Amino acid sequence: MGVEKVEVGAEIPLHHHDNAEEIVFITHGQALAFVNDEQKQVTVGDALFLPRGARHRIINTGQEPLWITYTFSPPVGLKLST
């Protein structure tokens, strides 16, 4: 899970995750979201569910920074041993 700031006019480039699903939640601003062959305007309170392997991209189309939270399942990256 994490938080990301996307400046006005900037974007999270097209990419995908083969090893996890992702949920993106818009906490501030507005954007144009692309998921596979679909696109939709999103704003505060909207959430995107990105299935494993879905190609996605988010462009800040607003007049202020876009803030998102993102969560991966299963978690990717750091693994803690017990």
PyMOL Python script that loads the backbone (N, CA, C, O; Angstrom):
from pymol import cmd

cmd.read_pdbstr("""\
ATOM      1  N   MET A   1       0.850  -1.176   0.000  1.00  0.00           N
ATOM      2  CA  MET A   1       0.000   0.000   0.000  1.00  0.00           C
ATOM      3  C   MET A   1       0.888   1.228   0.000  1.00  0.00           C
ATOM      4  O   MET A   1       1.959   1.230   0.607  1.00  0.00           O
ATOM      5  N   GLY A   2       0.439   2.274  -0.684  1.00  0.00           N
ATOM      6  CA  GLY A   2       1.226   3.485  -0.714  1.00  0.00           C
ATOM      7  C   GLY A   2       0.393   4.672  -1.162  1.00  0.00           C
ATOM      8  O   GLY A   2      -0.794   4.546  -1.465  1.00  0.00           O
ATOM      9  N   VAL A   3       1.044   5.828  -1.197  1.00  0.00           N
ATOM     10  CA  VAL A   3       0.435   7.086  -1.605  1.00  0.00           C
ATOM     11  C   VAL A   3       1.295   7.671  -2.716  1.00  0.00           C
ATOM     12  O   VAL A   3       2.521   7.562  -2.678  1.00  0.00           O
ATOM     13  N   GLU A   4       0.660   8.288  -3.703  1.00  0.00           N
ATOM     14  CA  GLU A   4       1.427   8.901  -4.790  1.00  0.00           C
ATOM     15  C   GLU A   4       0.803  10.232  -5.183  1.00  0.00           C
ATOM     16  O   GLU A   4      -0.418  10.381  -5.219  1.00  0.00           O
ATOM     17  N   LYS A   5       1.667  11.192  -5.474  1.00  0.00           N
ATOM     18  CA  LYS A   5       1.251  12.510  -5.958  1.00  0.00           C
ATOM     19  C   LYS A   5       1.597  12.591  -7.441  1.00  0.00           C
ATOM     20  O   LYS A   5       2.711  12.262  -7.849  1.00  0.00           O
ATOM     21  N   VAL A   6       0.623  13.037  -8.245  1.00  0.00           N
ATOM     22  CA  VAL A   6       0.826  13.207  -9.679  1.00  0.00           C
ATOM     23  C   VAL A   6       0.579  14.688  -9.986  1.00  0.00           C
ATOM     24  O   VAL A   6      -0.531  15.188  -9.802  1.00  0.00           O
ATOM     25  N   GLU A   7       1.604  15.373 -10.447  1.00  0.00           N
ATOM     26  CA  GLU A   7       1.505  16.809 -10.712  1.00  0.00           C
ATOM     27  C   GLU A   7       0.543  17.088 -11.874  1.00  0.00           C
ATOM     28  O   GLU A   7       0.241  16.198 -12.668  1.00  0.00           O
ATOM     29  N   VAL A   8       0.072  18.327 -11.960  1.00  0.00           N
ATOM     30  CA  VAL A   8      -0.835  18.761 -13.031  1.00  0.00           C
ATOM     31  C   VAL A   8      -0.204  18.438 -14.386  1.00  0.00           C
ATOM     32  O   VAL A   8       0.949  18.786 -14.643  1.00  0.00           O
ATOM     33  N   GLY A   9      -0.972  17.767 -15.246  1.00  0.00           N
ATOM     34  CA  GLY A   9      -0.507  17.415 -16.579  1.00  0.00           C
ATOM     35  C   GLY A   9       0.390  16.196 -16.641  1.00  0.00           C
ATOM     36  O   GLY A   9       0.693  15.711 -17.731  1.00  0.00           O
ATOM     37  N   ALA A  10       0.819  15.693 -15.507  1.00  0.00           N
ATOM     38  CA  ALA A  10       1.702  14.515 -15.478  1.00  0.00           C
ATOM     39  C   ALA A  10       0.853  13.239 -15.481  1.00  0.00           C
ATOM     40  O   ALA A  10      -0.374  13.291 -15.398  1.00  0.00           O
ATOM     41  N   GLU A  11       1.526  12.109 -15.579  1.00  0.00           N
ATOM     42  CA  GLU A  11       0.807  10.837 -15.636  1.00  0.00           C
ATOM     43  C   GLU A  11       1.586   9.706 -14.988  1.00  0.00           C
ATOM     44  O   GLU A  11       2.803   9.769 -14.813  1.00  0.00           O
ATOM     45  N   ILE A  12       0.847   8.687 -14.647  1.00  0.00           N
ATOM     46  CA  ILE A  12       1.425   7.389 -14.312  1.00  0.00           C
ATOM     47  C   ILE A  12       1.370   6.628 -15.629  1.00  0.00           C
ATOM     48  O   ILE A  12       0.278   6.320 -16.105  1.00  0.00           O
ATOM     49  N   PRO A  13       2.515   6.315 -16.232  1.00  0.00           N
ATOM     50  CA  PRO A  13       2.506   5.749 -17.580  1.00  0.00           C
ATOM     51  C   PRO A  13       1.875   4.357 -17.656  1.00  0.00           C
ATOM     52  O   PRO A  13       1.719   3.666 -16.649  1.00  0.00           O
ATOM     53  N   LEU A  14       1.522   3.976 -18.867  1.00  0.00           N
ATOM     54  CA  LEU A  14       0.919   2.678 -19.126  1.00  0.00           C
ATOM     55  C   LEU A  14       1.820   1.566 -18.608  1.00  0.00           C
ATOM     56  O   LEU A  14       3.011   1.520 -18.918  1.00  0.00           O
ATOM     57  N   HIS A  15       1.239   0.671 -17.816  1.00  0.00           N
ATOM     58  CA  HIS A  15       1.969  -0.470 -17.280  1.00  0.00           C
ATOM     59  C   HIS A  15       0.970  -1.525 -16.818  1.00  0.00           C
ATOM     60  O   HIS A  15      -0.240  -1.322 -16.913  1.00  0.00           O
ATOM     61  N   HIS A  16       1.469  -2.634 -16.326  1.00  0.00           N
ATOM     62  CA  HIS A  16       0.614  -3.696 -15.785  1.00  0.00           C
ATOM     63  C   HIS A  16       1.390  -4.458 -14.714  1.00  0.00           C
ATOM     64  O   HIS A  16       2.609  -4.333 -14.596  1.00  0.00           O
ATOM     65  N   HIS A  17       0.653  -5.247 -13.942  1.00  0.00           N
ATOM     66  CA  HIS A  17       1.256  -6.070 -12.889  1.00  0.00           C
ATOM     67  C   HIS A  17       0.812  -7.514 -13.108  1.00  0.00           C
ATOM     68  O   HIS A  17      -0.375  -7.822 -12.994  1.00  0.00           O
ATOM     69  N   ASP A  18       1.753  -8.394 -13.421  1.00  0.00           N
ATOM     70  CA  ASP A  18       1.417  -9.796 -13.650  1.00  0.00           C
ATOM     71  C   ASP A  18       1.222 -10.569 -12.354  1.00  0.00           C
ATOM     72  O   ASP A  18       0.597 -11.629 -12.343  1.00  0.00           O
ATOM     73  N   ASN A  19       1.766 -10.025 -11.250  1.00  0.00           N
ATOM     74  CA  ASN A  19       1.785 -10.804 -10.011  1.00  0.00           C
ATOM     75  C   ASN A  19       0.813 -10.319  -8.945  1.00  0.00           C
ATOM     76  O   ASN A  19       0.820 -10.858  -7.838  1.00  0.00           O
ATOM     77  N   ALA A  20      -0.035  -9.308  -9.235  1.00  0.00           N
ATOM     78  CA  ALA A  20      -0.941  -8.809  -8.201  1.00  0.00           C
ATOM     79  C   ALA A  20      -2.091  -8.018  -8.809  1.00  0.00           C
ATOM     80  O   ALA A  20      -1.975  -7.452  -9.896  1.00  0.00           O
ATOM     81  N   GLU A  21      -3.204  -7.993  -8.081  1.00  0.00           N
ATOM     82  CA  GLU A  21      -4.298  -7.081  -8.371  1.00  0.00           C
ATOM     83  C   GLU A  21      -3.970  -5.766  -7.678  1.00  0.00           C
ATOM     84  O   GLU A  21      -3.181  -5.739  -6.734  1.00  0.00           O
ATOM     85  N   GLU A  22      -4.579  -4.667  -8.147  1.00  0.00           N
ATOM     86  CA  GLU A  22      -4.335  -3.370  -7.529  1.00  0.00           C
ATOM     87  C   GLU A  22      -5.645  -2.617  -7.387  1.00  0.00           C
ATOM     88  O   GLU A  22      -6.520  -2.701  -8.249  1.00  0.00           O
ATOM     89  N   ILE A  23      -5.773  -1.882  -6.293  1.00  0.00           N
ATOM     90  CA  ILE A  23      -6.877  -0.955  -6.101  1.00  0.00           C
ATOM     91  C   ILE A  23      -6.268   0.434  -5.969  1.00  0.00           C
ATOM     92  O   ILE A  23      -5.354   0.648  -5.173  1.00  0.00           O
ATOM     93  N   VAL A  24      -6.783   1.378  -6.759  1.00  0.00           N
ATOM     94  CA  VAL A  24      -6.335   2.768  -6.721  1.00  0.00           C
ATOM     95  C   VAL A  24      -7.522   3.596  -6.234  1.00  0.00           C
ATOM     96  O   VAL A  24      -8.628   3.467  -6.759  1.00  0.00           O
ATOM     97  N   PHE A  25      -7.295   4.447  -5.232  1.00  0.00           N
ATOM     98  CA  PHE A  25      -8.342   5.302  -4.669  1.00  0.00           C
ATOM     99  C   PHE A  25      -7.921   6.757  -4.830  1.00  0.00           C
ATOM    100  O   PHE A  25      -6.813   7.133  -4.446  1.00  0.00           O
ATOM    101  N   ILE A  26      -8.808   7.579  -5.401  1.00  0.00           N
ATOM    102  CA  ILE A  26      -8.512   8.997  -5.636  1.00  0.00           C
ATOM    103  C   ILE A  26      -8.859   9.773  -4.366  1.00  0.00           C
ATOM    104  O   ILE A  26     -10.012   9.786  -3.934  1.00  0.00           O
ATOM    105  N   THR A  27      -7.853  10.422  -3.771  1.00  0.00           N
ATOM    106  CA  THR A  27      -8.098  11.179  -2.541  1.00  0.00           C
ATOM    107  C   THR A  27      -8.127  12.690  -2.775  1.00  0.00           C
ATOM    108  O   THR A  27      -8.642  13.432  -1.939  1.00  0.00           O
ATOM    109  N   HIS A  28      -7.581  13.152  -3.903  1.00  0.00           N
ATOM    110  CA  HIS A  28      -7.570  14.586  -4.195  1.00  0.00           C
ATOM    111  C   HIS A  28      -7.330  14.776  -5.692  1.00  0.00           C
ATOM    112  O   HIS A  28      -6.433  14.159  -6.266  1.00  0.00           O
ATOM    113  N   GLY A  29      -8.139  15.636  -6.320  1.00  0.00           N
ATOM    114  CA  GLY A  29      -7.931  15.948  -7.724  1.00  0.00           C
ATOM    115  C   GLY A  29      -8.828  15.166  -8.656  1.00  0.00           C
ATOM    116  O   GLY A  29      -9.803  14.543  -8.235  1.00  0.00           O
ATOM    117  N   GLN A  30      -8.480  15.209  -9.938  1.00  0.00           N
ATOM    118  CA  GLN A  30      -9.233  14.476 -10.959  1.00  0.00           C
ATOM    119  C   GLN A  30      -8.282  13.994 -12.038  1.00  0.00           C
ATOM    120  O   GLN A  30      -7.195  14.541 -12.225  1.00  0.00           O
ATOM    121  N   ALA A  31      -8.715  12.952 -12.745  1.00  0.00           N
ATOM    122  CA  ALA A  31      -7.826  12.338 -13.731  1.00  0.00           C
ATOM    123  C   ALA A  31      -8.625  11.604 -14.793  1.00  0.00           C
ATOM    124  O   ALA A  31      -9.825  11.367 -14.653  1.00  0.00           O
ATOM    125  N   LEU A  32      -7.924  11.254 -15.853  1.00  0.00           N
ATOM    126  CA  LEU A  32      -8.456  10.356 -16.865  1.00  0.00           C
ATOM    127  C   LEU A  32      -7.740   9.032 -16.656  1.00  0.00           C
ATOM    128  O   LEU A  32      -6.515   8.954 -16.742  1.00  0.00           O
ATOM    129  N   ALA A  33      -8.518   7.992 -16.382  1.00  0.00           N
ATOM    130  CA  ALA A  33      -7.952   6.666 -16.117  1.00  0.00           C
ATOM    131  C   ALA A  33      -8.208   5.761 -17.317  1.00  0.00           C
ATOM    132  O   ALA A  33      -9.307   5.740 -17.869  1.00  0.00           O
ATOM    133  N   PHE A  34      -7.192   5.022 -17.708  1.00  0.00           N
ATOM    134  CA  PHE A  34      -7.277   4.043 -18.787  1.00  0.00           C
ATOM    135  C   PHE A  34      -7.051   2.661 -18.180  1.00  0.00           C
ATOM    136  O   PHE A  34      -6.055   2.433 -17.494  1.00  0.00           O
ATOM    137  N   VAL A  35      -7.976   1.746 -18.434  1.00  0.00           N
ATOM    138  CA  VAL A  35      -7.824   0.358 -17.999  1.00  0.00           C
ATOM    139  C   VAL A  35      -8.137  -0.516 -19.207  1.00  0.00           C
ATOM    140  O   VAL A  35      -9.268  -0.553 -19.693  1.00  0.00           O
ATOM    141  N   ASN A  36      -7.101  -1.224 -19.684  1.00  0.00           N
ATOM    142  CA  ASN A  36      -7.207  -1.990 -20.931  1.00  0.00           C
ATOM    143  C   ASN A  36      -7.738  -1.068 -22.026  1.00  0.00           C
ATOM    144  O   ASN A  36      -7.086  -0.072 -22.341  1.00  0.00           O
ATOM    145  N   ASP A  37      -8.893  -1.363 -22.615  1.00  0.00           N
ATOM    146  CA  ASP A  37      -9.405  -0.560 -23.731  1.00  0.00           C
ATOM    147  C   ASP A  37     -10.461   0.459 -23.298  1.00  0.00           C
ATOM    148  O   ASP A  37     -11.110   1.064 -24.152  1.00  0.00           O
ATOM    149  N   GLU A  38     -10.646   0.659 -21.997  1.00  0.00           N
ATOM    150  CA  GLU A  38     -11.644   1.600 -21.497  1.00  0.00           C
ATOM    151  C   GLU A  38     -10.970   2.833 -20.898  1.00  0.00           C
ATOM    152  O   GLU A  38      -9.828   2.776 -20.443  1.00  0.00           O
ATOM    153  N   GLN A  39     -11.697   3.943 -20.908  1.00  0.00           N
ATOM    154  CA  GLN A  39     -11.215   5.157 -20.247  1.00  0.00           C
ATOM    155  C   GLN A  39     -12.383   5.818 -19.531  1.00  0.00           C
ATOM    156  O   GLN A  39     -13.533   5.717 -19.958  1.00  0.00           O
ATOM    157  N   LYS A  40     -12.060   6.507 -18.418  1.00  0.00           N
ATOM    158  CA  LYS A  40     -13.101   7.147 -17.621  1.00  0.00           C
ATOM    159  C   LYS A  40     -12.505   8.279 -16.806  1.00  0.00           C
ATOM    160  O   LYS A  40     -11.399   8.155 -16.279  1.00  0.00           O
ATOM    161  N   GLN A  41     -13.247   9.401 -16.699  1.00  0.00           N
ATOM    162  CA  GLN A  41     -12.861  10.482 -15.795  1.00  0.00           C
ATOM    163  C   GLN A  41     -13.099  10.006 -14.372  1.00  0.00           C
ATOM    164  O   GLN A  41     -14.144   9.423 -14.083  1.00  0.00           O
ATOM    165  N   VAL A  42     -12.151  10.243 -13.484  1.00  0.00           N
ATOM    166  CA  VAL A  42     -12.289   9.881 -12.073  1.00  0.00           C
ATOM    167  C   VAL A  42     -11.965  11.096 -11.217  1.00  0.00           C
ATOM    168  O   VAL A  42     -11.215  11.981 -11.628  1.00  0.00           O
ATOM    169  N   THR A  43     -12.547  11.124 -10.014  1.00  0.00           N
ATOM    170  CA  THR A  43     -12.353  12.244  -9.107  1.00  0.00           C
ATOM    171  C   THR A  43     -12.376  11.742  -7.668  1.00  0.00           C
ATOM    172  O   THR A  43     -12.465  10.537  -7.432  1.00  0.00           O
ATOM    173  N   VAL A  44     -12.298  12.636  -6.730  1.00  0.00           N
ATOM    174  CA  VAL A  44     -12.230  12.299  -5.310  1.00  0.00           C
ATOM    175  C   VAL A  44     -13.324  11.305  -4.923  1.00  0.00           C
ATOM    176  O   VAL A  44     -14.501  11.509  -5.220  1.00  0.00           O
ATOM    177  N   GLY A  45     -12.914  10.232  -4.257  1.00  0.00           N
ATOM    178  CA  GLY A  45     -13.844   9.202  -3.810  1.00  0.00           C
ATOM    179  C   GLY A  45     -14.005   8.042  -4.766  1.00  0.00           C
ATOM    180  O   GLY A  45     -14.593   7.023  -4.404  1.00  0.00           O
ATOM    181  N   ASP A  46     -13.492   8.173  -5.987  1.00  0.00           N
ATOM    182  CA  ASP A  46     -13.575   7.074  -6.951  1.00  0.00           C
ATOM    183  C   ASP A  46     -12.467   6.062  -6.693  1.00  0.00           C
ATOM    184  O   ASP A  46     -11.381   6.412  -6.230  1.00  0.00           O
ATOM    185  N   ALA A  47     -12.757   4.818  -6.999  1.00  0.00           N
ATOM    186  CA  ALA A  47     -11.775   3.742  -6.863  1.00  0.00           C
ATOM    187  C   ALA A  47     -11.709   2.961  -8.162  1.00  0.00           C
ATOM    188  O   ALA A  47     -12.711   2.801  -8.859  1.00  0.00           O
ATOM    189  N   LEU A  48     -10.523   2.479  -8.478  1.00  0.00           N
ATOM    190  CA  LEU A  48     -10.307   1.624  -9.649  1.00  0.00           C
ATOM    191  C   LEU A  48      -9.847   0.265  -9.173  1.00  0.00           C
ATOM    192  O   LEU A  48      -8.919   0.168  -8.370  1.00  0.00           O
ATOM    193  N   PHE A  49     -10.483  -0.789  -9.660  1.00  0.00           N
ATOM    194  CA  PHE A  49     -10.000  -2.145  -9.411  1.00  0.00           C
ATOM    195  C   PHE A  49      -9.278  -2.591 -10.669  1.00  0.00           C
ATOM    196  O   PHE A  49      -9.849  -2.582 -11.759  1.00  0.00           O
ATOM    197  N   LEU A  50      -8.025  -2.980 -10.514  1.00  0.00           N
ATOM    198  CA  LEU A  50      -7.186  -3.379 -11.646  1.00  0.00           C
ATOM    199  C   LEU A  50      -6.826  -4.846 -11.497  1.00  0.00           C
ATOM    200  O   LEU A  50      -5.955  -5.195 -10.701  1.00  0.00           O
ATOM    201  N   PRO A  51      -7.492  -5.711 -12.262  1.00  0.00           N
ATOM    202  CA  PRO A  51      -7.178  -7.142 -12.174  1.00  0.00           C
ATOM    203  C   PRO A  51      -5.729  -7.416 -12.577  1.00  0.00           C
ATOM    204  O   PRO A  51      -5.107  -6.625 -13.286  1.00  0.00           O
ATOM    205  N   ARG A  52      -5.218  -8.522 -12.123  1.00  0.00           N
ATOM    206  CA  ARG A  52      -3.880  -8.964 -12.499  1.00  0.00           C
ATOM    207  C   ARG A  52      -3.723  -8.899 -14.014  1.00  0.00           C
ATOM    208  O   ARG A  52      -4.552  -9.438 -14.747  1.00  0.00           O
ATOM    209  N   GLY A  53      -2.673  -8.246 -14.485  1.00  0.00           N
ATOM    210  CA  GLY A  53      -2.394  -8.171 -15.917  1.00  0.00           C
ATOM    211  C   GLY A  53      -3.087  -7.041 -16.654  1.00  0.00           C
ATOM    212  O   GLY A  53      -2.812  -6.836 -17.836  1.00  0.00           O
ATOM    213  N   ALA A  54      -3.985  -6.290 -15.999  1.00  0.00           N
ATOM    214  CA  ALA A  54      -4.693  -5.195 -16.682  1.00  0.00           C
ATOM    215  C   ALA A  54      -3.715  -4.063 -17.001  1.00  0.00           C
ATOM    216  O   ALA A  54      -2.975  -3.610 -16.128  1.00  0.00           O
ATOM    217  N   ARG A  55      -3.718  -3.615 -18.243  1.00  0.00           N
ATOM    218  CA  ARG A  55      -2.904  -2.461 -18.629  1.00  0.00           C
ATOM    219  C   ARG A  55      -3.609  -1.212 -18.120  1.00  0.00           C
ATOM    220  O   ARG A  55      -4.812  -1.055 -18.325  1.00  0.00           O
ATOM    221  N   HIS A  56      -2.868  -0.314 -17.453  1.00  0.00           N
ATOM    222  CA  HIS A  56      -3.509   0.883 -16.924  1.00  0.00           C
ATOM    223  C   HIS A  56      -2.573   2.083 -16.937  1.00  0.00           C
ATOM    224  O   HIS A  56      -1.348   1.960 -16.934  1.00  0.00           O
ATOM    225  N   ARG A  57      -3.210   3.248 -16.951  1.00  0.00           N
ATOM    226  CA  ARG A  57      -2.511   4.532 -17.045  1.00  0.00           C
ATOM    227  C   ARG A  57      -3.428   5.579 -16.426  1.00  0.00           C
ATOM    228  O   ARG A  57      -4.647   5.492 -16.575  1.00  0.00           O
ATOM    229  N   ILE A  58      -2.864   6.566 -15.734  1.00  0.00           N
ATOM    230  CA  ILE A  58      -3.659   7.628 -15.121  1.00  0.00           C
ATOM    231  C   ILE A  58      -3.017   8.965 -15.460  1.00  0.00           C
ATOM    232  O   ILE A  58      -1.826   9.165 -15.221  1.00  0.00           O
ATOM    233  N   ILE A  59      -3.814   9.892 -16.024  1.00  0.00           N
ATOM    234  CA  ILE A  59      -3.334  11.219 -16.404  1.00  0.00           C
ATOM    235  C   ILE A  59      -4.054  12.261 -15.550  1.00  0.00           C
ATOM    236  O   ILE A  59      -5.284  12.279 -15.498  1.00  0.00           O
ATOM    237  N   ASN A  60      -3.296  13.122 -14.885  1.00  0.00           N
ATOM    238  CA  ASN A  60      -3.895  14.204 -14.114  1.00  0.00           C
ATOM    239  C   ASN A  60      -4.446  15.239 -15.095  1.00  0.00           C
ATOM    240  O   ASN A  60      -3.679  15.908 -15.787  1.00  0.00           O
ATOM    241  N   THR A  61      -5.763  15.370 -15.154  1.00  0.00           N
ATOM    242  CA  THR A  61      -6.417  16.321 -16.059  1.00  0.00           C
ATOM    243  C   THR A  61      -6.947  17.544 -15.315  1.00  0.00           C
ATOM    244  O   THR A  61      -7.601  18.403 -15.907  1.00  0.00           O
ATOM    245  N   GLY A  62      -6.663  17.618 -14.027  1.00  0.00           N
ATOM    246  CA  GLY A  62      -7.174  18.717 -13.213  1.00  0.00           C
ATOM    247  C   GLY A  62      -6.226  19.903 -13.161  1.00  0.00           C
ATOM    248  O   GLY A  62      -5.212  19.946 -13.858  1.00  0.00           O
ATOM    249  N   GLN A  63      -6.581  20.862 -12.318  1.00  0.00           N
ATOM    250  CA  GLN A  63      -5.805  22.086 -12.140  1.00  0.00           C
ATOM    251  C   GLN A  63      -5.013  22.079 -10.832  1.00  0.00           C
ATOM    252  O   GLN A  63      -4.473  23.105 -10.418  1.00  0.00           O
ATOM    253  N   GLU A  64      -4.950  20.918 -10.189  1.00  0.00           N
ATOM    254  CA  GLU A  64      -4.221  20.765  -8.933  1.00  0.00           C
ATOM    255  C   GLU A  64      -3.606  19.376  -8.896  1.00  0.00           C
ATOM    256  O   GLU A  64      -3.999  18.511  -9.679  1.00  0.00           O
ATOM    257  N   PRO A  65      -2.649  19.142  -8.006  1.00  0.00           N
ATOM    258  CA  PRO A  65      -2.056  17.810  -7.929  1.00  0.00           C
ATOM    259  C   PRO A  65      -3.108  16.732  -7.664  1.00  0.00           C
ATOM    260  O   PRO A  65      -4.079  16.954  -6.941  1.00  0.00           O
ATOM    261  N   LEU A  66      -2.896  15.591  -8.249  1.00  0.00           N
ATOM    262  CA  LEU A  66      -3.719  14.406  -8.031  1.00  0.00           C
ATOM    263  C   LEU A  66      -3.035  13.570  -6.957  1.00  0.00           C
ATOM    264  O   LEU A  66      -1.836  13.308  -7.045  1.00  0.00           O
ATOM    265  N   TRP A  67      -3.780  13.155  -5.954  1.00  0.00           N
ATOM    266  CA  TRP A  67      -3.251  12.268  -4.914  1.00  0.00           C
ATOM    267  C   TRP A  67      -4.037  10.974  -4.948  1.00  0.00           C
ATOM    268  O   TRP A  67      -5.268  10.986  -4.980  1.00  0.00           O
ATOM    269  N   ILE A  68      -3.324   9.854  -4.942  1.00  0.00           N
ATOM    270  CA  ILE A  68      -3.962   8.539  -4.934  1.00  0.00           C
ATOM    271  C   ILE A  68      -3.345   7.679  -3.836  1.00  0.00           C
ATOM    272  O   ILE A  68      -2.215   7.904  -3.403  1.00  0.00           O
ATOM    273  N   THR A  69      -4.111   6.698  -3.401  1.00  0.00           N
ATOM    274  CA  THR A  69      -3.543   5.598  -2.630  1.00  0.00           C
ATOM    275  C   THR A  69      -3.643   4.373  -3.522  1.00  0.00           C
ATOM    276  O   THR A  69      -4.549   4.270  -4.349  1.00  0.00           O
ATOM    277  N   TYR A  70      -2.718   3.452  -3.354  1.00  0.00           N
ATOM    278  CA  TYR A  70      -2.749   2.210  -4.115  1.00  0.00           C
ATOM    279  C   TYR A  70      -2.468   1.047  -3.170  1.00  0.00           C
ATOM    280  O   TYR A  70      -1.681   1.161  -2.230  1.00  0.00           O
ATOM    281  N   THR A  71      -3.130  -0.069  -3.444  1.00  0.00           N
ATOM    282  CA  THR A  71      -2.969  -1.271  -2.627  1.00  0.00           C
ATOM    283  C   THR A  71      -2.849  -2.467  -3.553  1.00  0.00           C
ATOM    284  O   THR A  71      -3.643  -2.629  -4.480  1.00  0.00           O
ATOM    285  N   PHE A  72      -1.852  -3.304  -3.297  1.00  0.00           N
ATOM    286  CA  PHE A  72      -1.643  -4.522  -4.072  1.00  0.00           C
ATOM    287  C   PHE A  72      -2.077  -5.736  -3.270  1.00  0.00           C
ATOM    288  O   PHE A  72      -1.910  -5.776  -2.051  1.00  0.00           O
ATOM    289  N   SER A  73      -2.639  -6.731  -3.958  1.00  0.00           N
ATOM    290  CA  SER A  73      -2.980  -7.997  -3.328  1.00  0.00           C
ATOM    291  C   SER A  73      -2.673  -9.118  -4.310  1.00  0.00           C
ATOM    292  O   SER A  73      -3.210  -9.105  -5.418  1.00  0.00           O
ATOM    293  N   PRO A  74      -1.841 -10.078  -3.961  1.00  0.00           N
ATOM    294  CA  PRO A  74      -1.090 -10.107  -2.708  1.00  0.00           C
ATOM    295  C   PRO A  74      -0.036  -8.998  -2.700  1.00  0.00           C
ATOM    296  O   PRO A  74       0.326  -8.472  -3.752  1.00  0.00           O
ATOM    297  N   PRO A  75       0.457  -8.646  -1.501  1.00  0.00           N
ATOM    298  CA  PRO A  75       1.476  -7.590  -1.418  1.00  0.00           C
ATOM    299  C   PRO A  75       2.679  -7.935  -2.294  1.00  0.00           C
ATOM    300  O   PRO A  75       3.047  -9.102  -2.427  1.00  0.00           O
ATOM    301  N   VAL A  76       3.283  -6.915  -2.886  1.00  0.00           N
ATOM    302  CA  VAL A  76       4.497  -7.096  -3.686  1.00  0.00           C
ATOM    303  C   VAL A  76       5.610  -6.297  -3.046  1.00  0.00           C
ATOM    304  O   VAL A  76       5.351  -5.323  -2.339  1.00  0.00           O
ATOM    305  N   GLY A  77       6.812  -6.687  -3.280  1.00  0.00           N
ATOM    306  CA  GLY A  77       7.968  -5.953  -2.737  1.00  0.00           C
ATOM    307  C   GLY A  77       8.497  -6.611  -1.495  1.00  0.00           C
ATOM    308  O   GLY A  77       8.802  -7.804  -1.498  1.00  0.00           O
ATOM    309  N   LEU A  78       8.608  -5.845  -0.431  1.00  0.00           N
ATOM    310  CA  LEU A  78       9.234  -6.286   0.810  1.00  0.00           C
ATOM    311  C   LEU A  78       8.514  -7.500   1.397  1.00  0.00           C
ATOM    312  O   LEU A  78       7.288  -7.515   1.507  1.00  0.00           O
ATOM    313  N   LYS A  79       9.280  -8.500   1.765  1.00  0.00           N
ATOM    314  CA  LYS A  79       8.730  -9.678   2.435  1.00  0.00           C
ATOM    315  C   LYS A  79       9.431  -9.806   3.778  1.00  0.00           C
ATOM    316  O   LYS A  79      10.659  -9.802   3.864  1.00  0.00           O
ATOM    317  N   LEU A  80       8.627  -9.917   4.811  1.00  0.00           N
ATOM    318  CA  LEU A  80       9.185 -10.071   6.154  1.00  0.00           C
ATOM    319  C   LEU A  80       9.194 -11.540   6.523  1.00  0.00           C
ATOM    320  O   LEU A  80       8.211 -12.247   6.300  1.00  0.00           O
ATOM    321  N   SER A  81      10.292 -11.999   7.081  1.00  0.00           N
ATOM    322  CA  SER A  81      10.344 -13.397   7.514  1.00  0.00           C
ATOM    323  C   SER A  81       9.984 -13.465   8.981  1.00  0.00           C
ATOM    324  O   SER A  81      10.169 -12.499   9.722  1.00  0.00           O
ATOM    325  N   THR A  82       9.471 -14.605   9.397  1.00  0.00           N
ATOM    326  CA  THR A  82       9.083 -14.777  10.816  1.00  0.00           C
ATOM    327  C   THR A  82      10.036 -15.684  11.536  1.00  0.00           C
ATOM    328  O   THR A  82       9.865 -15.939  12.728  1.00  0.00           O
TER     329      THR A  82
END
""", "prot")
cmd.dss("prot")
cmd.show_as("cartoon", "prot")
cmd.util.cbc("prot")
cmd.orient("prot")
